[in-house]
Amino acid sequence: MPLPANDTAPVERRLLRDVVYTRLYDGILDGTLEPGETLLDEKLTAWLGVSRTPIREALMKLADIGLVEMAPNRYTRVAPIDLKAIDEAIYATGLLHEHAARTIVPTLDNAAVAKLDKAQKTVRKAAKARDLPALGHAFNDFFLELERAGGNDVLVSMSEGLSPQLLRYISAWQTPFGIDDLPEALAGIAAAAKDRDGAKAGDLVKALYAAPLKQFLDDYRRKDADIERTPVF
Protein backbone atom coordinates (compact mmCIF):
# COMPACT_ATOMS: atom_id res chain seq x y z
CA MET A 1 0.00 0.00 0.00
CA PRO A 2 1.48 3.42 -0.91
CA LEU A 3 2.29 5.62 2.07
CA PRO A 4 -0.16 8.47 2.71
CA ALA A 5 0.99 11.76 1.21
CA ASN A 6 0.88 13.34 4.65
CA ASP A 7 -0.33 12.61 8.12
CA THR A 8 -3.08 14.72 9.62
CA ALA A 9 -1.76 14.10 13.15
CA PRO A 10 1.71 15.65 13.46
CA VAL A 11 4.30 13.76 15.46
CA GLU A 12 4.94 15.18 18.92
CA ARG A 13 8.39 16.58 19.50
CA ARG A 14 8.85 14.95 22.89
CA LEU A 15 9.98 11.33 22.96
CA LEU A 16 10.22 11.51 19.18
CA ARG A 17 11.79 8.11 18.66
CA ASP A 18 9.10 6.40 20.71
CA VAL A 19 6.29 8.25 18.96
CA VAL A 20 7.69 7.32 15.54
CA TYR A 21 8.14 3.72 16.68
CA THR A 22 4.50 3.53 17.78
CA ARG A 23 3.22 5.00 14.52
CA LEU A 24 5.26 2.57 12.42
CA TYR A 25 4.39 -0.36 14.69
CA ASP A 26 0.68 0.41 14.36
CA GLY A 27 1.03 0.99 10.62
CA ILE A 28 2.50 -2.47 10.15
CA LEU A 29 -0.12 -4.19 12.26
CA ASP A 30 -3.13 -2.40 10.77
CA GLY A 31 -1.96 -2.98 7.20
CA THR A 32 -1.07 0.61 6.28
CA LEU A 33 2.43 -0.76 5.71
CA GLU A 34 2.02 -4.08 3.97
CA PRO A 35 4.16 -7.23 4.38
CA GLY A 36 7.24 -6.95 2.17
CA GLU A 37 6.76 -3.24 1.50
CA THR A 38 10.03 -1.31 1.07
CA LEU A 39 10.52 1.44 3.66
CA LEU A 40 12.34 4.40 2.16
CA ASP A 41 13.66 7.06 4.52
CA GLU A 42 12.56 9.97 2.35
CA LYS A 43 8.97 8.69 2.14
CA LEU A 44 8.81 7.99 5.86
CA THR A 45 10.13 11.44 6.71
CA ALA A 46 7.53 13.02 4.44
CA TRP A 47 4.76 10.90 5.95
CA LEU A 48 5.66 11.48 9.58
CA GLY A 49 7.19 14.94 9.28
CA VAL A 50 10.35 14.09 11.20
CA SER A 51 14.05 13.81 10.45
CA ARG A 52 15.82 10.63 9.41
CA THR A 53 17.42 9.93 12.80
CA PRO A 54 14.33 9.00 14.87
CA ILE A 55 13.02 6.99 11.93
CA ARG A 56 16.21 4.92 11.68
CA GLU A 57 16.19 4.39 15.45
CA ALA A 58 12.56 3.23 15.33
CA LEU A 59 13.22 0.93 12.36
CA MET A 60 16.11 -0.75 14.17
CA LYS A 61 13.89 -1.32 17.19
CA LEU A 62 11.19 -2.80 14.95
CA ALA A 63 13.79 -5.05 13.37
CA ASP A 64 14.69 -6.35 16.83
CA ILE A 65 11.12 -7.63 17.32
CA GLY A 66 10.77 -9.09 13.83
CA LEU A 67 8.42 -6.56 12.21
CA VAL A 68 11.07 -5.03 9.94
CA GLU A 69 13.89 -6.58 7.94
CA MET A 70 17.06 -4.59 7.26
CA ALA A 71 19.83 -5.57 4.84
CA PRO A 72 22.65 -2.96 4.70
CA ASN A 73 22.92 -1.27 1.30
CA ARG A 74 20.10 -3.44 -0.03
CA TYR A 75 16.72 -2.79 1.58
CA THR A 76 14.68 -1.97 4.63
CA ARG A 77 11.23 -3.48 4.43
CA VAL A 78 8.24 -4.62 6.41
CA ALA A 79 8.90 -8.23 7.36
CA PRO A 80 6.79 -10.69 5.38
CA ILE A 81 4.26 -12.64 7.42
CA ASP A 82 6.07 -15.73 8.66
CA LEU A 83 3.58 -18.54 9.13
CA LYS A 84 5.92 -20.67 11.19
CA ALA A 85 6.76 -17.78 13.52
CA ILE A 86 3.07 -17.02 13.98
CA ASP A 87 2.29 -20.67 14.70
CA GLU A 88 5.04 -20.85 17.32
CA ALA A 89 4.08 -17.49 18.84
CA ILE A 90 0.42 -18.48 19.27
CA TYR A 91 1.44 -21.73 20.95
CA ALA A 92 3.91 -20.02 23.30
CA THR A 93 1.58 -17.12 24.06
CA GLY A 94 -1.22 -19.47 25.04
CA LEU A 95 1.07 -21.29 27.46
CA LEU A 96 2.29 -18.04 29.03
CA HIS A 97 -1.19 -16.62 29.44
CA GLU A 98 -2.52 -19.84 30.91
CA HIS A 99 0.38 -19.96 33.38
CA ALA A 100 -0.27 -16.34 34.33
CA ALA A 101 -3.95 -17.01 34.93
CA ARG A 102 -3.32 -20.01 37.15
CA THR A 103 -0.56 -18.44 39.23
CA ILE A 104 -1.37 -14.73 39.33
CA VAL A 105 -5.18 -14.65 39.57
CA PRO A 106 -5.26 -15.99 43.18
CA THR A 107 -2.98 -13.12 44.28
CA LEU A 108 -4.71 -10.20 42.55
CA ASP A 109 -5.66 -7.13 44.53
CA ASN A 110 -8.84 -5.15 43.90
CA ALA A 111 -7.09 -2.57 41.73
CA ALA A 112 -5.77 -5.26 39.39
CA VAL A 113 -9.20 -6.88 39.14
CA ALA A 114 -10.70 -3.50 38.24
CA LYS A 115 -8.11 -3.05 35.49
CA LEU A 116 -8.94 -6.45 34.03
CA ASP A 117 -12.64 -5.63 34.06
CA LYS A 118 -11.95 -2.35 32.26
CA ALA A 119 -9.73 -4.15 29.74
CA GLN A 120 -12.38 -6.75 28.90
CA LYS A 121 -14.91 -3.98 28.33
CA THR A 122 -12.48 -2.40 25.85
CA VAL A 123 -12.31 -5.74 24.04
CA ARG A 124 -16.11 -5.83 23.87
CA LYS A 125 -16.23 -2.30 22.44
CA ALA A 126 -13.62 -3.08 19.75
CA ALA A 127 -15.38 -6.32 18.82
CA LYS A 128 -18.73 -4.56 18.50
CA ALA A 129 -17.13 -2.00 16.18
CA ARG A 130 -15.45 -4.79 14.17
CA ASP A 131 -12.20 -2.86 14.56
CA LEU A 132 -9.59 -5.61 14.20
CA PRO A 133 -6.47 -3.54 14.98
CA ALA A 134 -8.13 -2.15 18.11
CA LEU A 135 -9.39 -5.61 19.02
CA GLY A 136 -5.90 -7.07 18.74
CA HIS A 137 -4.42 -4.38 20.97
CA ALA A 138 -7.24 -4.66 23.51
CA PHE A 139 -6.95 -8.43 23.62
CA ASN A 140 -3.19 -8.19 24.12
CA ASP A 141 -3.53 -5.48 26.76
CA PHE A 142 -5.96 -7.60 28.79
CA PHE A 143 -3.35 -10.30 29.32
CA LEU A 144 -0.51 -7.86 29.81
CA GLU A 145 -2.52 -6.24 32.61
CA LEU A 146 -2.81 -9.65 34.24
CA GLU A 147 0.87 -10.46 33.87
CA ARG A 148 2.05 -7.06 35.08
CA ALA A 149 -0.03 -7.56 38.21
CA GLY A 150 2.08 -10.61 39.00
CA GLY A 151 5.29 -8.58 39.18
CA ASN A 152 7.22 -11.11 37.09
CA ASP A 153 9.27 -8.94 34.73
CA VAL A 154 10.55 -11.93 32.75
CA LEU A 155 7.02 -13.17 32.05
CA VAL A 156 5.92 -9.69 30.99
CA SER A 157 8.95 -9.27 28.74
CA MET A 158 8.34 -12.62 27.06
CA SER A 159 4.68 -11.83 26.43
CA GLU A 160 5.52 -8.39 25.07
CA GLY A 161 8.10 -9.96 22.78
CA LEU A 162 5.50 -12.34 21.34
CA SER A 163 2.85 -9.64 20.98
CA PRO A 164 3.78 -8.52 17.42
CA GLN A 165 3.28 -11.99 16.00
CA LEU A 166 0.02 -12.42 17.90
CA LEU A 167 -1.27 -9.10 16.58
CA ARG A 168 -0.17 -9.89 13.03
CA TYR A 169 -2.02 -13.18 13.34
CA ILE A 170 -5.24 -11.35 14.14
CA SER A 171 -4.67 -8.93 11.24
CA ALA A 172 -3.71 -11.66 8.77
CA TRP A 173 -6.49 -14.13 9.50
CA GLN A 174 -9.23 -11.63 10.31
CA THR A 175 -11.23 -13.67 12.89
CA PRO A 176 -8.90 -16.23 14.48
CA PHE A 177 -10.53 -16.03 17.90
CA GLY A 178 -14.09 -15.47 16.70
CA ILE A 179 -14.98 -11.82 17.16
CA ASP A 180 -18.45 -12.55 18.47
CA ASP A 181 -17.26 -15.03 21.10
CA LEU A 182 -14.13 -13.25 22.28
CA PRO A 183 -15.77 -10.64 24.57
CA GLU A 184 -17.66 -13.32 26.50
CA ALA A 185 -14.52 -15.42 26.84
CA LEU A 186 -12.55 -12.56 28.36
CA ALA A 187 -15.50 -11.55 30.53
CA GLY A 188 -15.45 -15.08 31.93
CA ILE A 189 -11.74 -14.85 32.67
CA ALA A 190 -12.27 -11.46 34.33
CA ALA A 191 -15.08 -12.93 36.45
CA ALA A 192 -12.83 -15.80 37.53
CA ALA A 193 -10.18 -13.23 38.41
CA LYS A 194 -12.72 -11.37 40.56
CA ASP A 195 -13.32 -14.63 42.42
CA ARG A 196 -9.53 -15.23 42.61
CA ASP A 197 -10.15 -18.61 40.98
CA GLY A 198 -6.87 -19.34 39.24
CA ALA A 199 -7.82 -22.87 38.19
CA LYS A 200 -10.99 -21.69 36.43
CA ALA A 201 -9.20 -18.74 34.83
CA GLY A 202 -6.46 -21.04 33.57
CA ASP A 203 -8.99 -23.49 32.12
CA LEU A 204 -10.77 -20.65 30.33
CA VAL A 205 -7.52 -19.35 28.84
CA LYS A 206 -6.59 -22.85 27.69
CA ALA A 207 -9.98 -23.21 26.02
CA LEU A 208 -9.67 -19.78 24.45
CA TYR A 209 -6.37 -20.64 22.78
CA ALA A 210 -7.39 -24.17 21.78
CA ALA A 211 -9.92 -22.95 19.21
CA PRO A 212 -7.72 -20.50 17.26
CA LEU A 213 -4.80 -22.89 17.26
CA LYS A 214 -6.98 -25.66 15.81
CA GLN A 215 -8.48 -23.25 13.27
CA PHE A 216 -5.04 -22.07 12.26
CA LEU A 217 -3.77 -25.60 11.83
CA ASP A 218 -6.90 -26.84 10.04
CA ASP A 219 -7.65 -23.89 7.78
CA TYR A 220 -4.50 -21.93 7.12
CA ARG A 221 -1.29 -23.69 7.93
CA ARG A 222 0.58 -25.47 5.18
CA LYS A 223 2.29 -28.79 5.72
CA ASP A 224 5.49 -28.69 7.76
CA ALA A 225 7.56 -29.63 4.73
CA ASP A 226 6.07 -26.76 2.73
CA ILE A 227 6.76 -24.28 5.53
CA GLU A 228 10.36 -25.41 5.78
CA ARG A 229 10.85 -24.85 2.05
CA THR A 230 9.14 -21.42 1.95
CA PRO A 231 8.48 -20.14 5.49
CA VAL A 232 7.23 -16.68 4.47
CA PHE A 233 4.89 -15.17 1.90
C-alpha positions in Angstrom: 0.0 0.0 0.0 1.5 3.4 -0.9 2.3 5.6 2.1 -0.2 8.5 2.7 1.0 11.8 1.2 0.9 13.3 4.6 -0.3 12.6 8.1 -3.1 14.7 9.6 -1.8 14.1 13.1 1.7 15.7 13.5 4.3 13.8 15.5 4.9 15.2 18.9 8.4 16.6 19.5 8.8 15.0 22.9 10.0 11.3 23.0 10.2 11.5 19.2 11.8 8.1 18.7 9.1 6.4 20.7 6.3 8.2 19.0 7.7 7.3 15.5 8.1 3.7 16.7 4.5 3.5 17.8 3.2 5.0 14.5 5.3 2.6 12.4 4.4 -0.4 14.7 0.7 0.4 14.4 1.0 1.0 10.6 2.5 -2.5 10.1 -0.1 -4.2 12.3 -3.1 -2.4 10.8 -2.0 -3.0 7.2 -1.1 0.6 6.3 2.4 -0.8 5.7 2.0 -4.1 4.0 4.2 -7.2 4.4 7.2 -7.0 2.2 6.8 -3.2 1.5 10.0 -1.3 1.1 10.5 1.4 3.7 12.3 4.4 2.2 13.7 7.1 4.5 12.6 10.0 2.4 9.0 8.7 2.1 8.8 8.0 5.9 10.1 11.4 6.7 7.5 13.0 4.4 4.8 10.9 5.9 5.7 11.5 9.6 7.2 14.9 9.3 10.4 14.1 11.2 14.0 13.8 10.5 15.8 10.6 9.4 17.4 9.9 12.8 14.3 9.0 14.9 13.0 7.0 11.9 16.2 4.9 11.7 16.2 4.4 15.4 12.6 3.2 15.3 13.2 0.9 12.4 16.1 -0.8 14.2 13.9 -1.3 17.2 11.2 -2.8 14.9 13.8 -5.0 13.4 14.7 -6.3 16.8 11.1 -7.6 17.3 10.8 -9.1 13.8 8.4 -6.6 12.2 11.1 -5.0 9.9 13.9 -6.6 7.9 17.1 -4.6 7.3 19.8 -5.6 4.8 22.7 -3.0 4.7 22.9 -1.3 1.3 20.1 -3.4 0.0 16.7 -2.8 1.6 14.7 -2.0 4.6 11.2 -3.5 4.4 8.2 -4.6 6.4 8.9 -8.2 7.4 6.8 -10.7 5.4 4.3 -12.6 7.4 6.1 -15.7 8.7 3.6 -18.5 9.1 5.9 -20.7 11.2 6.8 -17.8 13.5 3.1 -17.0 14.0 2.3 -20.7 14.7 5.0 -20.9 17.3 4.1 -17.5 18.8 0.4 -18.5 19.3 1.4 -21.7 21.0 3.9 -20.0 23.3 1.6 -17.1 24.1 -1.2 -19.5 25.0 1.1 -21.3 27.5 2.3 -18.0 29.0 -1.2 -16.6 29.4 -2.5 -19.8 30.9 0.4 -20.0 33.4 -0.3 -16.3 34.3 -4.0 -17.0 34.9 -3.3 -20.0 37.1 -0.6 -18.4 39.2 -1.4 -14.7 39.3 -5.2 -14.7 39.6 -5.3 -16.0 43.2 -3.0 -13.1 44.3 -4.7 -10.2 42.5 -5.7 -7.1 44.5 -8.8 -5.1 43.9 -7.1 -2.6 41.7 -5.8 -5.3 39.4 -9.2 -6.9 39.1 -10.7 -3.5 38.2 -8.1 -3.0 35.5 -8.9 -6.5 34.0 -12.6 -5.6 34.1 -11.9 -2.4 32.3 -9.7 -4.2 29.7 -12.4 -6.7 28.9 -14.9 -4.0 28.3 -12.5 -2.4 25.8 -12.3 -5.7 24.0 -16.1 -5.8 23.9 -16.2 -2.3 22.4 -13.6 -3.1 19.7 -15.4 -6.3 18.8 -18.7 -4.6 18.5 -17.1 -2.0 16.2 -15.4 -4.8 14.2 -12.2 -2.9 14.6 -9.6 -5.6 14.2 -6.5 -3.5 15.0 -8.1 -2.1 18.1 -9.4 -5.6 19.0 -5.9 -7.1 18.7 -4.4 -4.4 21.0 -7.2 -4.7 23.5 -6.9 -8.4 23.6 -3.2 -8.2 24.1 -3.5 -5.5 26.8 -6.0 -7.6 28.8 -3.3 -10.3 29.3 -0.5 -7.9 29.8 -2.5 -6.2 32.6 -2.8 -9.7 34.2 0.9 -10.5 33.9 2.0 -7.1 35.1 0.0 -7.6 38.2 2.1 -10.6 39.0 5.3 -8.6 39.2 7.2 -11.1 37.1 9.3 -8.9 34.7 10.6 -11.9 32.7 7.0 -13.2 32.1 5.9 -9.7 31.0 8.9 -9.3 28.7 8.3 -12.6 27.1 4.7 -11.8 26.4 5.5 -8.4 25.1 8.1 -10.0 22.8 5.5 -12.3 21.3 2.9 -9.6 21.0 3.8 -8.5 17.4 3.3 -12.0 16.0 0.0 -12.4 17.9 -1.3 -9.1 16.6 -0.2 -9.9 13.0 -2.0 -13.2 13.3 -5.2 -11.3 14.1 -4.7 -8.9 11.2 -3.7 -11.7 8.8 -6.5 -14.1 9.5 -9.2 -11.6 10.3 -11.2 -13.7 12.9 -8.9 -16.2 14.5 -10.5 -16.0 17.9 -14.1 -15.5 16.7 -15.0 -11.8 17.2 -18.5 -12.5 18.5 -17.3 -15.0 21.1 -14.1 -13.2 22.3 -15.8 -10.6 24.6 -17.7 -13.3 26.5 -14.5 -15.4 26.8 -12.5 -12.6 28.4 -15.5 -11.5 30.5 -15.4 -15.1 31.9 -11.7 -14.8 32.7 -12.3 -11.5 34.3 -15.1 -12.9 36.4 -12.8 -15.8 37.5 -10.2 -13.2 38.4 -12.7 -11.4 40.6 -13.3 -14.6 42.4 -9.5 -15.2 42.6 -10.2 -18.6 41.0 -6.9 -19.3 39.2 -7.8 -22.9 38.2 -11.0 -21.7 36.4 -9.2 -18.7 34.8 -6.5 -21.0 33.6 -9.0 -23.5 32.1 -10.8 -20.6 30.3 -7.5 -19.3 28.8 -6.6 -22.9 27.7 -10.0 -23.2 26.0 -9.7 -19.8 24.4 -6.4 -20.6 22.8 -7.4 -24.2 21.8 -9.9 -23.0 19.2 -7.7 -20.5 17.3 -4.8 -22.9 17.3 -7.0 -25.7 15.8 -8.5 -23.2 13.3 -5.0 -22.1 12.3 -3.8 -25.6 11.8 -6.9 -26.8 10.0 -7.7 -23.9 7.8 -4.5 -21.9 7.1 -1.3 -23.7 7.9 0.6 -25.5 5.2 2.3 -28.8 5.7 5.5 -28.7 7.8 7.6 -29.6 4.7 6.1 -26.8 2.7 6.8 -24.3 5.5 10.4 -25.4 5.8 10.8 -24.8 2.1 9.1 -21.4 1.9 8.5 -20.1 5.5 7.2 -16.7 4.5 4.9 -15.2 1.9 
